[in-house]
């Protein structure tokens, strides 16, 4: 493939560079102004066994995440464990803040 062919193909792609942004903006505006029907009440009273199972599973996942990053760093033989742990545990912050 010559340089001229590459430039001609990238010129076509650059011509439509605003299209993905426009699609995301349109979906965002549609979601901002769309009012869904009110949610129907479903479910019954909370079962203590189900709550205990979910809390146990959540605790195990929170314990597993840093351990998994330690394991991954040992396999890759990289020295940036702290950065990897931060990348693994930072997405959990909103969940922990919401449940606190």
Backbone as CSV, one residue per row, in Angstrom:
resi,resn,N_x,N_y,N_z,CA_x,CA_y,CA_z,C_x,C_y,C_z
1,UNK,0.848,-1.171,0.000,0.000,0.000,0.000,0.896,1.237,0.000
2,UNK,0.617,2.120,-0.904,1.441,3.316,-1.009,0.937,4.404,-0.066
3,UNK,1.740,5.408,0.109,1.393,6.520,0.986,0.176,7.273,0.453
4,UNK,0.055,7.368,-0.849,-1.098,8.064,-1.439,-2.395,7.319,-1.154
5,UNK,-2.345,5.991,-1.185,-3.542,5.201,-0.887,-3.944,5.350,0.579
6,UNK,-2.959,5.361,1.457,-3.252,5.527,2.881,-3.869,6.894,3.136
7,UNK,-3.310,7.924,2.517,-3.847,9.276,2.710,-5.263,9.401,2.159
8,UNK,-5.546,8.737,1.043,-6.899,8.818,0.488,-7.906,8.128,1.404
9,UNK,-7.513,7.022,2.018,-8.430,6.323,2.930,-8.623,7.088,4.228
10,UNK,-7.574,7.663,4.769,-7.724,8.425,6.000,-8.471,9.723,5.756
11,UNK,-8.403,10.266,4.543,-9.176,11.460,4.222,-10.664,11.193,4.293
12,UNK,-11.090,10.004,3.869,-12.503,9.629,3.957,-12.912,9.487,5.421
13,UNK,-12.059,8.893,6.224,-12.370,8.712,7.645,-12.437,10.061,8.349
14,UNK,-11.520,10.945,8.032,-11.516,12.265,8.672,-12.730,13.086,8.280
15,UNK,-13.315,12.818,7.140,-14.512,13.530,6.719,-15.703,13.233,7.607
16,UNK,-15.735,12.068,8.253,-16.842,11.667,9.113,-16.463,11.686,10.590
17,UNK,-15.461,12.450,10.975,-14.991,12.401,12.358,-16.009,12.945,13.347
18,UNK,-16.929,13.795,12.918,-17.931,14.348,13.830,-19.117,13.410,14.008
19,UNK,-19.244,12.396,13.179,-20.401,11.511,13.253,-20.518,10.765,14.585
20,UNK,-19.453,10.146,15.111,-19.610,9.473,16.409,-19.983,10.440,17.525
21,UNK,-19.399,11.628,17.518,-19.743,12.611,18.539,-21.207,13.010,18.435
22,UNK,-21.684,13.209,17.225,-23.084,13.603,17.036,-24.029,12.501,17.491
23,UNK,-23.670,11.241,17.256,-24.514,10.138,17.715,-24.571,10.074,19.234
24,UNK,-23.429,10.220,19.888,-23.399,10.201,21.351,-24.171,11.380,21.914
25,UNK,-24.031,12.553,21.312,-24.756,13.731,21.782,-26.259,13.551,21.598
26,UNK,-26.683,12.973,20.482,-28.110,12.756,20.250,-28.696,11.764,21.248
27,UNK,-27.984,10.682,21.515,-28.473,9.699,22.491,-28.515,10.311,23.883
28,UNK,-27.525,11.143,24.222,-27.512,11.786,25.536,-28.682,12.743,25.692
29,UNK,-28.955,13.536,24.684,-30.088,14.453,24.756,-31.410,13.705,24.799
30,UNK,-31.515,12.638,24.038,-32.730,11.832,24.080,-32.943,11.250,25.472
31,UNK,-31.873,10.770,26.088,-31.977,10.234,27.437,-32.285,11.298,28.473
32,UNK,-31.838,12.534,28.240,-32.096,13.607,29.200,-33.549,14.043,29.187
33,UNK,-34.197,13.995,28.032,-35.569,14.473,27.927,-36.613,13.367,27.913
34,UNK,-36.198,12.129,27.849,-37.143,11.007,27.824,-37.615,10.700,29.238
35,UNK,-38.893,10.631,29.445,-39.468,10.305,30.749,-40.120,8.929,30.688
36,UNK,-39.502,7.929,31.290,-40.102,6.595,31.251,-41.312,6.522,32.184
37,UNK,-42.076,5.479,32.017,-43.229,5.250,32.880,-42.746,4.969,34.297
38,UNK,-43.529,5.311,35.306,-43.104,5.018,36.680,-42.930,3.514,36.893
39,UNK,-41.954,3.191,37.707,-41.631,1.783,37.930,-42.706,1.131,38.785
40,UNK,-43.096,-0.068,38.397,-44.078,-0.824,39.159,-43.407,-1.398,40.402
41,UNK,-44.150,-1.492,41.460,-43.620,-2.045,42.702,-43.568,-3.562,42.562
42,UNK,-42.381,-4.108,42.710,-42.214,-5.552,42.607,-41.475,-6.062,43.833
43,UNK,-41.554,-7.329,44.049,-40.832,-7.943,45.162,-41.624,-7.870,46.453
44,UNK,-41.105,-8.521,47.426,-41.763,-8.543,48.722,-40.813,-8.093,49.804
45,UNK,-41.040,-8.550,50.998,-40.150,-8.162,52.097,-38.756,-8.763,51.914
46,UNK,-37.769,-8.130,52.518,-36.399,-8.614,52.420,-36.237,-9.889,53.233
47,UNK,-35.550,-10.834,52.638,-35.252,-12.092,53.312,-33.861,-11.961,53.920
48,UNK,-33.728,-12.243,55.199,-32.437,-12.058,55.875,-31.359,-12.981,55.306
49,UNK,-31.734,-14.151,54.849,-30.755,-15.066,54.244,-30.204,-14.526,52.938
50,UNK,-31.072,-13.940,52.122,-30.621,-13.354,50.861,-29.695,-12.165,51.107
51,UNK,-30.046,-11.340,52.091,-29.219,-10.176,52.406,-27.854,-10.626,52.912
52,UNK,-27.825,-11.635,53.761,-26.552,-12.131,54.289,-25.680,-12.707,53.171
53,UNK,-26.292,-13.412,52.243,-25.538,-13.988,51.118,-24.947,-12.889,50.243
54,UNK,-25.728,-11.851,49.957,-25.231,-10.760,49.130,-24.118,-9.981,49.827
55,UNK,-24.248,-9.741,51.124,-23.203,-9.030,51.858,-21.916,-9.846,51.917
56,UNK,-22.048,-11.157,52.097,-20.866,-12.026,52.111,-20.177,-12.028,50.750
57,UNK,-20.958,-12.143,49.685,-20.372,-12.143,48.341,-19.696,-10.814,48.037
58,UNK,-20.312,-9.706,48.459,-19.714,-8.393,48.232,-18.401,-8.249,48.984
59,UNK,-18.372,-8.709,50.220,-17.135,-8.661,51.000,-16.029,-9.488,50.378
60,UNK,-16.367,-10.666,49.869,-15.360,-11.508,49.232,-14.812,-10.867,47.954
61,UNK,-15.674,-10.211,47.184,-15.213,-9.530,45.973,-14.286,-8.379,46.341
62,UNK,-14.633,-7.631,47.394,-13.785,-6.515,47.808,-12.434,-6.998,48.323
63,UNK,-12.384,-8.179,48.922,-11.111,-8.746,49.352,-10.328,-9.323,48.174
64,UNK,-11.029,-9.810,47.175,-10.377,-10.460,46.049,-9.683,-9.460,45.128
65,UNK,-10.225,-8.265,44.982,-9.727,-7.327,43.981,-8.268,-6.931,44.205
66,UNK,-7.848,-6.503,45.409,-6.419,-6.188,45.575,-5.528,-7.422,45.439
67,UNK,-5.993,-8.572,45.909,-5.204,-9.794,45.769,-4.988,-10.168,44.318
68,UNK,-6.005,-9.937,43.508,-5.884,-10.228,42.084,-4.878,-9.300,41.415
69,UNK,-4.825,-8.054,41.864,-3.844,-7.142,41.276,-2.427,-7.530,41.689
70,UNK,-2.242,-8.015,42.940,-0.926,-8.515,43.342,-0.507,-9.691,42.470
71,UNK,-1.427,-10.614,42.228,-1.125,-11.781,41.404,-0.773,-11.361,39.979
72,UNK,-1.529,-10.424,39.421,-1.267,-9.980,38.059,0.094,-9.315,37.950
73,UNK,0.471,-8.540,38.937,1.761,-7.865,38.889,2.912,-8.859,39.017
74,UNK,2.724,-9.918,39.794,3.784,-10.927,39.906,3.948,-11.684,38.601
75,UNK,2.844,-11.930,37.906,2.924,-12.636,36.633,3.618,-11.764,35.588
76,UNK,3.313,-10.478,35.562,3.892,-9.592,34.563,5.299,-9.123,34.920
77,UNK,5.736,-9.370,36.149,7.050,-8.947,36.627,7.246,-7.438,36.458
78,UNK,6.233,-6.698,36.830,6.276,-5.240,36.741,6.401,-4.683,38.149
79,UNK,6.955,-3.495,38.275,7.169,-2.913,39.597,6.126,-1.872,39.970
80,UNK,5.078,-1.733,39.192,4.083,-0.703,39.466,2.846,-1.297,40.136
81,UNK,3.039,-1.986,41.255,1.908,-2.608,41.942,0.939,-1.577,42.479
82,UNK,1.458,-0.481,42.988,0.584,0.520,43.576,-0.365,1.096,42.524
83,UNK,0.146,1.370,41.353,-0.695,1.897,40.279,-1.742,0.890,39.838
84,UNK,-1.358,-0.364,39.782,-2.315,-1.401,39.390,-3.400,-1.570,40.439
85,UNK,-3.019,-1.512,41.709,-4.023,-1.628,42.763,-4.984,-0.441,42.739
86,UNK,-4.464,0.743,42.464,-5.335,1.915,42.394,-6.309,1.790,41.220
87,UNK,-5.832,1.268,40.096,-6.714,1.098,38.950,-7.767,0.039,39.218
88,UNK,-7.443,-0.964,40.021,-8.408,-2.013,40.317,-9.422,-1.594,41.371
89,UNK,-9.000,-0.795,42.339,-9.894,-0.479,43.451,-10.608,0.859,43.304
90,UNK,-10.141,1.754,42.456,-10.802,3.050,42.288,-12.236,2.914,41.777
91,UNK,-12.545,2.016,40.833,-13.951,1.882,40.421,-14.873,1.388,41.536
92,UNK,-14.324,0.822,42.597,-15.156,0.359,43.701,-15.556,1.485,44.645
93,UNK,-14.903,2.643,44.542,-15.176,3.750,45.466,-16.621,4.223,45.420
94,UNK,-17.228,4.419,44.246,-18.635,4.830,44.254,-19.558,3.797,44.879
95,UNK,-19.221,2.526,44.693,-20.051,1.470,45.277,-19.950,1.521,46.798
96,UNK,-18.739,1.672,47.316,-18.564,1.732,48.752,-19.187,3.001,49.335
97,UNK,-19.083,4.112,48.622,-19.676,5.348,49.112,-21.199,5.261,49.109
98,UNK,-21.752,4.556,48.144,-23.211,4.414,48.049,-23.750,3.519,49.165
99,UNK,-23.001,2.492,49.543,-23.479,1.554,50.566,-23.174,2.023,51.975
100,UNK,-22.324,3.022,52.126,-21.968,3.475,53.469,-23.049,4.307,54.110
